[in-house]
Amino acid sequence: MTRRISSPDRRIWILWFYERWRDDLPPPPSQYVDGYAGFPVDRPNVAWLRANRTQPAVTWIGHATLLVQLGGINVLTDPHFSERTFAVQWAGPKRRVPLPMQLSELPHIDLVLISHNHY
């Protein structure tokens, strides 16, 4: 059974969302560099990933996005390559960690697995 959000609950949610946006919450870590969290991000060996057809490999791209290579098949889980986790790019929270690789650098993808969304 689906529960519909009542009007008072909806107003509280909208107020929370507005205050979160207005006050830039959650606050960024103190070690921010160029708008991103200040810890190192390892860049994968893109050429190896594109050529790999035999070695099992899992490459973490960010959040829940993984490139899984197994038996010559490339599976991408929960692809998220935009700057914001929202349906439109002018709203929603900004990415806190830069991507280690771009969408265009991925090898041919055979299967996309989506376990959840951000909308």
N, C-alpha and C positions, 0 to 999 in steps of 0.2 A: 504494500500500500504506500502510495506517495503522500507525504505530508506537505501541505502547502504552507508557506511561511506567512504568518499573520501580519497585518499592517504594522503593529508595534515592533515586532521582530524585524521586519523589513527596514523600518526607520532606523533602528539601532545599528543594523548592518551597514546601511548607507552612511550613517554618521561615522562609524568606525572606519569605513573605507576612505571617506573624505579626510578625517583626521590623520590617518596613516599617510595619505598623499601629501597633505598640507605640511606635516611635520617631518617628512622624509623618513618614515619609520619602516622597518627597524633601522636604527642608526648604523651608518657604515663603520667598519672597523677603523681604528685609529691609524693603522698603517696603510691607508689607501694611497695608491700610486696611479696617476692618470685615470682616475675614476674607477679603478678596480682594486679589489683586495690585494694587499701587498705581499703575496707569497708567490714563489716561483711556479710557473706552469711549464711542464715538460712538453715539448713539441715531439710528436711521434715521427718515426721515419716514414714519411708519406710514400716515398718511392718503393720501400719494402712492402708496405701495406697494399699498394696498388698491384704489385707483382706477385704477392703471396697467393699460392693456390694449393699448398700442401701442408703448411704448418698451422696447427690450431692456435688461434690468437684472439685475445679480447683486449680492445683498446677503449679506455674510458675517454669520452669526448667532453662530458660535462653533465651535471645533474643526473638524469637517468639515461642519457644518450650513450650507448655503447655500440662499437663496431665489433661484431662477433664473426670470426672467420673459422669455419669448420668444414672439412671435407670439400674444399673448393667453393663453398657457398658463403656469400657475404650477407649478414643479417644486421640491420640497423634498428636499434631499439629506441623508442621514444625520441625521435629526432627533434631537437630544439636548437636552431641555429640563428635565431633572431636576437635582437638586443633586449626585448621585453617579453615577459611571459603573459601575454594577453592577446586577445583577438585582433586588436588594432595596436600599431606600434607607437602611438602617441600617448597611450595609457598603460597602466600596469607597472609592476616593479621592473627595474632595469637589471640587466645581468651584472653580477658582482665579481665574476671571474671571467677573464677573456677566454675565447675558444682556443684550443690548442691547434685546431685545423679548421679550414673552411669547408663548406658543403661541396664546393667544386673540386676539392682535393681527394674526396672519397673515391675508393674503387667502385666498379659497377656493383650496385646493390641488387641482390636477388630477392630479398624479403624485408619488409618493414614491419616491425612488431610494435604495437602501441598498447601500453598497459594503463596509461592515464593521460589526462590532458590538463591544461592550465586555464580553461575558460569557465 
